[in-house]
Amino acid sequence: MSTALAHVLRDWMPHQRWFGGKGREWADVSEEGFFLSRSEPVLSVHRVRVTYADGAVETYLVPLSWRAHPEEDLTSAFVGAVPVKDAEGADRENYAYDALRDRDATTPWLTHLAAASTVGPMHFSPSGSSAIPEGVPGDVISTEQSNTSLVYGQDAILKLFRRLEPGLNPDVEIGEALRRTENPHIAPLLGHVEIDTPDGEPATVAMLQTFVPNASDGWRLATASVRDLYAEGDLHADEVGGDFAADSERLGAATASVHADLARVLPTEAADRDWFAATARGMGERLEAALAVVPQLEEHLERLRAVYAAVADSPETVVRQRVHGDFHLGQVLRTATGWVVLDFEGEPARPLAERRQLDSPMRDVAGMLRSFDYAARHMLVEQPDDPQRAYRAQEWAVRNRGAFCAGYSAASGIDPCGDSPLLRAFEADKAVYECVYEARNRPNWLMIPLQSLSRLTAGEA
């Protein structure tokens, strides 16, 4: 069955949102699996090793549920039919489904976590004394890109990391550290799952956190505020009923709180001149690579190089620490009591070792400032030549960026948005990344980061 299943997975995986090798030529695929549950439906977990034509190798985790007959209710989760022999030796087919979209197959994950089980190469580790809900099926969140999450009622959310890399995932490492601080701005970690690898160091498979019910996504709240502003042609941003600045200020304070606790419970290190030089060099290398994808960057080239060079010569004092690493409005939730920060795994496309490195908190600040910029300007894509909208977008962005920085400063005593060459370079580096992403995925959005680069390289807000 293993060879037949590998062929089925080869056809199915490229169409999944979480698969990172879209468009790449496959040279080979192999899989190895084990049973996580033999109840009905049978649940198996497979490590699928994909070798590309350029020699690169990636390993993905694929849980499958198995049925003896096709299930009409699971058509959207169907993976493929695999030929097998029954007890009498007759040929028949087993029907494989994406187990995370098969509610009947989702309960064993929490059962094993509550029991701290070891099943084959997989190890389940509960955290602390918080109760893990058992016997409740999980519902998949369909909007995720690189991972897959299941919500179990109103109590817990399980995130499964699809691409396997040896080492502890930063989301688990940071979640465990912050759980001990009782920081009010995180969702407490309830447990995690690891799997043995041929390299000897286990890979993180999944993590379970407290679910945050009745919460609003930061991006949706911010963009709703922008729409309110656009709808009021004669009012300024601070006069509109949907003004977001108070929330932005509280988000700044929450961010500073999380940064402070990360520095308290995880390692820190003063940045030396070599770090500044390496940071500037990395930005320059990413810029050169981006030019091949986005020729429009040429007009900003010299000024961007100057922005990056200022980092290498910066007199700033920087204490490196663990940070979020991929911070934006889509990574925060507003609840009745304040903001909650999610997803501390960093940029999933970067190697795990890089995501666990110490960095400046200003990288997170820059990420959020870029997110405010996107929220303000995303509707300009529809009317790029409307000067009134462009003016109002800039007004909203300046107001909310300033409010975020004010909140951060009040909570930490550090003004993150002062005259910092490092912060400006982090923003510019992020905007260059955005240019590449938009050129490849949403060309009509490319105007947003390109216009931002014009402001950033001119020293404007």
Secondary structure, 3 states (H helix, E strand, C coil): CHHHHHHHHHHHHHHCCCCCCCCCCEEEEEEEEEEEECCCCEEEEEEEEEEECCCCEEEEEEEEEEECCCCHHHHHHEEEEEEEECCCCCEEEEEEEEHHHCHHHCHHHHHHHHCCCEECCEEEEECCCCCCCCCCCCEECCCCCCEEEEEECCCEEEEEECEECEECCHHHHHHHHHHCCCCCCECCEEEEEEECCCCCCCEEEEEEEECCCCCEEHHHHHHHHHHHHHHCCCCCHHHCCCCCHHHHHHHHHHHHHHHHHHHHHCCCEECCHHHHHHHHHHHHHHHHHHHCCCHHHHHHHHHHHHHHHHHHCCCCCCEEECCCCCCCHHHEEEECCEEEECCCCCCCCCCHHHHCCCECCHHHHHHHHHHHHHHHHHHHHCCCCCHHHHHHHHHHHHHHHHHHHHHHHHHHCCCCCCCCHHHHHHHHHHHHHHHHHHHHHCHHHCHHHHHHHHHHHCCCC
